[in-house]
Amino acid sequence: MRKQVLIAGGGIGGLAAALGASRAGWEARLYERAAAFSEVGAGVQLGPNVVRRLQAWGLQRPLQDVAAFPGRLQVRSALTGQELAALPLGSTAVERYGAAYATIHRADLHGLLLAAVEKYTDTQLHLDQAIDRFTDADGVVTVRTSRGKDVEGDALVGADGLWSRTRAQLLGEQRPRVSGHLAYRALVPQHALPKGLRTRQVTAWLGPRLHVVQYPVRRGELQNLVVIVQGPAPQDLENWDHAANGADLEAALLGTCTALQQAVRGVVDAGGGWRLWPLCDRPPVRGPAEMARGVVALLGDAAHPMRPYLAQGAGMAIEDAAELQRALSMHDLDVPLRLTRYALNRWQRNARVQARSTRNGRIFHATGPVRWARDVSLRLLGERLLDVPWLYRGDGSSASSL
């Protein structure tokens, strides 16, 4: 009989885990709390390190059908509008790293993973059911679902996000860390924007205590905009997500250049709206025991939620799933040792990305002399500062020789 992995969560990480586990020869059962698969509208950037993983799963064509592939990353001053630095993407990324740099609607990424799971695997998908708790004894994990059903498996993967119940039971109750940053997000049809506001590249605007990112998604038909400002978070972090007040956003952008304010106003002028998220994370992973213990493993935001300043949140979840596939394929090892191998090969890379993301946030939002030094450095070093070879070339798959 094939071994069975139980997966908590049906987001990007959970579906990637199901795809990887199935390719490793395991039977996957996935439990998703929501009554239907869906993803809130927002954009995702996928570096070459992530695109290579999708290619390895045979998803290059589905990705090409729905993603955009910007030719350039541009950094501009939010105060003056001047370009500070640029990094070629497009064919340059393919030549350097063996895969393109893609930008994609989160729902499209979720959709292509779901289609692959449904088409190429026999994963059992259980909607409107969450995994509430688990017990681990004698190499068997038993979960209790929100419908009161007990299910046994050979391993459990917690891919249930920032507020993971699997993590809370495995590592002890620890609330996520409030970052003090708020993200306004919007998607708008490019055809509804004046030609001067449409974009085919990634643009990052850096300003004191704020930054803005815009790029195309869905074959270039939509533009994704994210404005991140510093401010207090609401008290109910777990459930809070509401339509944002455009006036508050405009007030936060007072003093920025006309070009940036026009780009932000263009959302409402084109009939779009803003949504607001408080950003939370956790400290960098401190060791493999924070990603796997016994026959239970954590993946994606359940293991290492990070700030979005390296654009690798979804990417690290997909890399996790690829490494999980490699580990589960080691049929000469018992299951706890396979999951230990998974954790050993992932924790340091995830911790590095978490730490670098936090550091980037401080740089992006710098004020005073630090902001001046940042801008000078970008003008002088440009591409050398923007490129991230250690990230785009690697995936952490050979970190351990266990």
C-alpha positions as CSV (number, residue, x, y, z in Angstrom):
1,M,0.0,0.0,0.0
2,R,1.1,3.5,-0.7
3,K,1.8,5.8,2.2
4,Q,-0.7,8.5,2.9
5,V,0.1,12.2,3.7
6,L,-2.5,14.4,5.2
7,I,-2.3,18.1,4.3
8,A,-3.8,20.9,6.3
9,G,-4.6,23.8,4.0
10,G,-5.6,24.2,0.3
11,G,-3.7,27.3,-0.6
12,I,-0.7,27.6,-2.9
13,G,1.6,25.7,-0.4
14,G,-0.9,23.0,0.3
15,L,-1.6,22.3,-3.4
16,A,2.1,22.3,-4.2
17,A,2.7,19.9,-1.3
18,A,-0.1,17.6,-2.7
19,L,1.5,17.7,-6.2
20,G,5.0,17.0,-4.8
21,A,3.8,14.2,-2.5
22,S,1.9,12.5,-5.3
23,R,4.9,12.6,-7.6
24,A,6.9,11.0,-4.8
25,G,4.5,8.0,-4.9
26,W,2.4,9.0,-1.9
27,E,-1.4,9.2,-1.6
28,A,-2.4,12.7,-0.5
29,R,-5.5,13.8,1.3
30,L,-5.9,17.6,1.5
31,Y,-8.3,19.4,3.9
32,E,-9.3,23.0,3.3
33,R,-11.3,25.1,5.7
34,A,-13.1,27.1,3.0
35,A,-16.2,25.7,1.2
36,A,-14.6,26.4,-2.2
37,F,-11.1,26.9,-3.5
38,S,-10.4,30.6,-4.0
39,E,-7.7,33.1,-3.7
40,V,-8.0,36.8,-2.9
41,G,-7.0,39.0,-5.8
42,A,-3.4,40.1,-5.6
43,G,-0.2,39.7,-7.6
44,V,2.7,37.4,-6.9
45,Q,6.2,37.7,-8.2
46,L,8.0,34.4,-9.1
47,G,11.7,34.5,-9.4
48,P,13.6,32.1,-11.7
49,N,14.2,29.8,-8.7
50,V,10.5,29.3,-8.4
51,V,9.7,29.1,-12.1
52,R,12.3,26.3,-12.4
53,R,10.3,24.3,-9.8
54,L,7.1,24.8,-11.8
55,Q,8.9,23.7,-14.9
56,A,10.1,20.5,-13.2
57,W,6.4,19.7,-12.5
58,G,5.5,20.1,-16.2
59,L,3.7,23.4,-15.6
60,Q,5.7,25.7,-18.0
61,R,2.9,25.9,-20.6
62,P,0.1,26.6,-18.0
63,L,2.3,29.3,-16.5
64,Q,2.9,30.8,-19.9
65,D,-0.8,30.9,-20.5
66,V,-1.6,33.0,-17.5
67,A,1.5,34.9,-16.3
68,A,3.3,38.0,-17.5
69,F,7.0,38.1,-18.0
70,P,8.4,41.6,-17.4
71,G,11.5,42.6,-19.3
72,R,12.8,44.9,-16.6
73,L,12.8,45.8,-12.9
74,Q,13.0,49.5,-12.3
75,V,13.6,51.3,-9.0
76,R,12.5,54.9,-8.7
77,S,12.4,57.6,-6.0
78,A,8.9,58.0,-4.6
79,L,9.8,61.7,-3.9
80,T,11.3,62.8,-7.2
81,G,10.2,60.1,-9.6
82,Q,13.8,59.7,-10.8
83,E,15.1,56.3,-11.8
84,L,17.6,55.1,-9.3
85,A,18.5,51.7,-10.8
86,A,17.3,49.0,-13.1
87,L,17.8,45.2,-13.6
88,P,17.1,43.5,-16.9
89,L,14.8,40.5,-16.6
90,G,13.2,38.7,-19.6
91,S,15.8,36.9,-21.7
92,T,18.6,38.0,-19.3
93,A,17.0,36.1,-16.4
94,V,16.7,33.0,-18.6
95,E,20.3,33.2,-19.7
96,R,21.6,33.8,-16.1
97,Y,19.3,31.4,-14.1
98,G,17.8,29.0,-16.6
99,A,14.2,30.3,-16.2
100,A,12.2,33.5,-16.6
101,Y,11.1,36.0,-14.0
102,A,7.2,35.9,-13.9
103,T,4.5,38.0,-12.4
104,I,1.1,36.3,-11.9
105,H,-2.3,36.8,-10.3
106,R,-2.4,34.8,-7.1
107,A,-5.7,33.2,-8.2
108,D,-4.1,32.1,-11.5
109,L,-1.1,30.5,-9.7
110,H,-3.5,28.7,-7.3
111,G,-5.7,27.7,-10.3
112,L,-2.8,26.1,-12.3
113,L,-1.7,24.2,-9.2
114,L,-5.2,23.0,-8.5
115,A,-5.7,21.9,-12.2
116,A,-2.4,20.0,-12.0
117,V,-3.4,18.2,-8.8
118,E,-6.8,17.3,-10.2
119,K,-5.4,16.2,-13.6
120,Y,-2.2,14.4,-12.7
121,T,-2.8,13.0,-9.2
122,D,-5.4,11.1,-7.3
123,T,-5.3,13.5,-4.3
124,Q,-8.5,13.5,-2.3
125,L,-9.7,17.1,-1.8
126,H,-11.9,17.7,1.2
127,L,-13.5,21.2,1.2
128,D,-15.3,22.8,4.1
129,Q,-13.1,20.8,6.5
130,A,-10.2,21.9,8.6
131,I,-7.7,19.8,10.5
132,D,-8.3,21.0,14.1
133,R,-5.7,18.8,15.9
134,F,-3.6,15.7,15.7
135,T,-2.0,13.0,17.7
136,D,1.2,11.2,16.8
137,A,1.9,7.7,18.1
138,D,3.8,4.7,16.9
139,G,4.6,6.2,13.5
140,V,1.0,7.0,12.8
141,V,-0.6,10.5,12.8
142,T,-4.3,10.8,13.5
143,V,-6.1,14.1,12.8
144,R,-9.5,15.3,14.0
145,T,-11.3,17.3,11.4
146,S,-13.7,20.2,12.0
147,R,-16.5,17.8,11.2
148,G,-15.4,15.5,14.1
149,K,-13.9,12.8,11.9
150,D,-10.7,11.0,12.8
151,V,-8.4,10.2,9.9
152,E,-5.1,8.3,10.0
153,G,-2.0,8.9,7.9
154,D,1.7,8.2,7.7
155,A,2.6,11.9,7.8
156,L,1.0,15.3,8.3
157,V,2.0,18.5,6.5
158,G,0.8,21.7,8.0
159,A,0.3,24.2,5.1
160,D,-2.4,26.1,6.9
161,G,-0.9,29.6,6.7
162,L,0.1,32.3,9.1
163,W,-2.4,31.3,11.8
164,S,-1.6,27.6,11.4
165,R,-3.3,25.3,14.0
166,T,-0.8,22.6,13.1
167,R,2.1,24.9,14.0
168,A,0.4,25.9,17.3
169,Q,0.1,22.3,18.4
170,L,3.5,21.2,17.1
171,L,5.6,24.1,18.4
172,G,3.3,25.7,21.0
173,E,1.0,28.7,20.7
174,Q,2.9,31.7,19.5
175,R,1.2,34.6,17.9
176,P,2.6,36.1,14.7
177,R,4.8,39.2,15.0
178,V,3.1,42.5,14.0
179,S,5.3,44.3,11.5
180,G,3.8,47.8,11.8
181,H,3.4,47.9,8.0
182,L,0.1,48.0,6.2
183,A,-0.4,46.9,2.6
184,Y,-2.9,48.5,0.3
185,R,-3.5,46.2,-2.7
186,A,-5.3,46.8,-6.0
187,L,-5.8,45.1,-9.4
188,V,-7.0,47.1,-12.3
189,P,-7.5,46.3,-16.0
190,Q,-4.7,47.9,-18.0
191,H,-7.0,48.9,-20.8
192,A,-9.0,51.1,-18.3
193,L,-5.8,53.1,-17.6
194,P,-4.4,56.0,-19.7
195,K,-1.5,54.7,-21.8
196,G,1.0,56.6,-19.7
197,L,-0.1,54.6,-16.6
198,R,0.1,51.1,-18.1
199,T,3.2,49.0,-17.5
200,R,5.0,46.0,-18.8
201,Q,7.8,46.0,-16.2
202,V,8.2,45.8,-12.5
203,T,8.5,49.2,-10.8
204,A,9.4,49.8,-7.2
205,W,9.0,53.3,-5.8
206,L,11.0,53.9,-2.6
207,G,10.1,56.7,-0.2
208,P,10.5,57.5,3.5
209,R,8.4,55.1,5.6
210,L,6.6,53.7,2.5
211,H,7.1,52.0,-0.9
212,V,5.0,51.1,-3.9
213,V,5.3,48.2,-6.3
214,Q,3.5,47.9,-9.6
215,Y,3.7,45.2,-12.3
216,P,1.6,43.4,-14.9
217,V,-0.2,40.1,-14.3
218,R,-2.6,37.8,-16.3
219,R,-0.7,38.1,-19.6
220,G,-0.3,41.8,-19.0
221,E,-4.1,42.4,-19.0
222,L,-4.1,43.5,-15.4
223,Q,-1.9,45.8,-13.4
224,N,-1.1,44.9,-9.7
225,L,-0.3,47.7,-7.4
226,V,0.8,47.4,-3.8
227,V,1.4,50.4,-1.5
228,I,3.0,49.6,1.8
229,V,3.0,52.2,4.5
230,Q,3.9,52.2,8.2
231,G,1.1,52.5,10.7
232,P,-0.8,50.8,13.5
233,A,-2.4,47.4,13.0
234,P,-6.0,46.6,14.0
235,Q,-6.6,44.6,17.1
236,D,-8.3,41.6,15.4
237,L,-5.4,40.6,13.2
238,E,-6.6,37.1,12.3
239,N,-10.0,38.2,10.8
240,W,-9.4,41.7,9.7
241,D,-9.5,42.4,5.9
242,H,-11.7,45.2,4.5
243,A,-12.1,47.5,1.7
244,A,-9.5,50.3,2.2
245,N,-10.3,54.0,2.5
246,G,-8.8,55.6,-0.6
247,A,-8.6,59.0,1.3
248,D,-6.3,57.4,3.9
249,L,-4.1,56.1,1.1
250,E,-3.8,59.5,-0.6
251,A,-3.0,61.1,2.7
252,A,-0.2,58.6,3.2
253,L,1.3,59.6,-0.2
254,L,1.3,63.3,0.4
255,G,4.7,64.6,-0.6
256,T,5.4,61.9,-3.1
257,C,6.0,62.8,-6.8
258,T,3.1,63.5,-9.2
259,A,3.8,60.4,-11.3
260,L,3.4,58.1,-8.3
261,Q,0.2,59.8,-7.1
262,Q,-1.2,59.6,-10.6
263,A,-0.5,55.8,-10.7
264,V,-2.3,55.4,-7.4
265,R,-5.3,57.6,-8.3
266,G,-5.6,55.7,-11.6
267,V,-6.9,52.7,-9.7
268,V,-10.1,54.5,-8.6
269,D,-10.4,56.4,-11.9
270,A,-10.4,53.1,-13.7
271,G,-13.2,51.8,-11.5
272,G,-11.0,49.7,-9.2
273,G,-10.7,49.6,-5.4
274,W,-8.2,49.0,-2.7
275,R,-8.0,46.4,0.0
276,L,-5.9,46.6,3.1
277,W,-3.9,44.0,4.9
278,P,-1.8,44.3,8.1
279,L,1.5,42.6,7.5
280,C,2.7,40.0,10.1
281,D,5.6,37.6,10.1
282,R,7.6,35.5,12.5
283,P,11.3,35.6,13.4
284,P,13.6,33.6,11.1
285,V,13.5,29.8,11.5
286,R,16.0,28.8,14.1
287,G,16.5,25.2,13.3
288,P,15.1,22.1,11.6
289,A,12.9,21.3,14.6
290,E,10.8,24.4,13.7
291,M,9.9,22.8,10.4
292,A,9.5,19.1,11.3
293,R,9.1,16.9,14.3
294,G,8.4,13.2,14.1
295,V,5.8,12.6,11.3
296,V,4.6,16.2,11.2
297,A,6.1,18.9,9.0
298,L,5.3,22.5,8.4
299,L,5.4,24.2,5.0
300,G,5.1,27.8,3.6
301,D,3.6,30.5,5.9
302,A,2.9,27.9,8.6
303,A,6.7,27.5,9.0
304,H,8.2,30.8,7.9
305,P,5.9,33.7,7.2
306,M,7.9,36.6,5.8
307,R,7.6,40.2,4.8
308,P,7.1,40.8,1.1
309,Y,10.3,42.8,0.5
310,L,12.1,40.0,-1.4
311,A,8.9,38.8,-3.2
312,Q,9.5,35.2,-2.1
313,G,6.6,34.2,0.1
314,A,4.8,32.0,-2.4
315,G,8.2,31.0,-3.9
316,M,9.5,29.6,-0.6
317,A,6.3,27.5,-0.2
318,I,6.8,26.1,-3.7
319,E,10.4,25.3,-3.0
320,D,9.4,23.7,0.3
321,A,7.0,21.4,-1.7
322,A,9.7,20.5,-4.1
323,E,12.1,19.5,-1.3
324,L,9.3,17.6,0.4
325,Q,8.8,15.6,-2.8
326,R,12.5,14.7,-2.8
327,A,12.4,13.7,0.9
328,L,9.3,11.6,0.6
329,S,10.9,9.8,-2.3
330,M,13.6,8.4,-0.1
331,H,11.9,5.1,0.4
332,D,14.8,3.5,2.2
333,L,14.4,5.9,5.2
334,D,11.6,5.8,7.7
335,V,9.1,8.7,7.6
336,P,10.5,10.8,10.5
337,L,13.9,10.7,9.0
338,R,12.5,11.7,5.6
339,L,10.9,14.7,7.2
340,T,14.0,15.5,9.1
341,R,15.9,15.5,5.8
342,Y,13.2,17.9,4.4
343,A,13.7,20.3,7.4
344,L,17.5,20.2,7.3
345,N,17.5,21.1,3.6
346,R,15.0,24.0,4.0
347,W,15.4,25.8,7.3
348,Q,18.6,27.8,6.6
349,R,17.5,29.0,3.2
350,N,14.1,30.0,4.6
351,A,15.7,31.8,7.5
352,R,18.0,33.7,5.2
353,V,15.1,34.8,3.0
354,Q,13.1,35.9,6.1
355,A,16.0,37.9,7.4
356,R,16.8,39.5,4.1
357,S,13.1,40.4,3.6
358,T,13.0,42.2,6.9
359,R,16.3,44.0,6.2
360,N,15.0,45.1,2.7
361,G,11.9,46.6,4.4
362,R,14.2,48.8,6.5
363,I,16.1,49.8,3.4
364,F,13.0,50.5,1.3
365,H,11.5,52.7,4.0
366,A,14.7,54.5,5.1
367,T,14.6,58.1,6.1
368,G,17.2,60.8,6.5
369,P,20.9,60.1,5.8
370,V,20.2,56.4,5.3
371,R,17.7,57.1,2.5
372,W,20.3,59.4,0.9
373,A,23.0,56.7,1.1
374,R,20.6,54.1,-0.3
375,D,19.8,56.2,-3.3
376,V,23.4,57.0,-4.0
377,S,24.3,53.3,-3.8
378,L,21.6,52.4,-6.2
379,R,22.7,55.0,-8.7
380,L,26.3,53.9,-8.5
381,L,25.9,50.1,-8.2
382,G,22.5,49.6,-9.8
383,E,22.2,46.1,-11.2
384,R,24.7,44.6,-8.8
385,L,22.5,45.6,-5.8
386,L,19.2,44.5,-7.4
387,D,20.3,41.1,-8.7
388,V,20.2,38.2,-6.1
389,P,22.2,35.3,-7.5
390,W,22.2,33.3,-4.2
391,L,18.4,33.3,-4.3
392,Y,17.7,32.8,-8.0
393,R,20.3,30.1,-8.5
394,G,19.6,27.9,-5.5
395,D,16.7,26.2,-3.8
396,G,18.4,24.7,-0.7
397,S,18.0,21.1,-2.0
398,S,21.5,20.0,-1.2
399,A,22.0,21.7,2.2
400,S,22.2,18.3,4.0
401,S,24.0,15.1,3.4
402,L,22.0,13.1,5.9
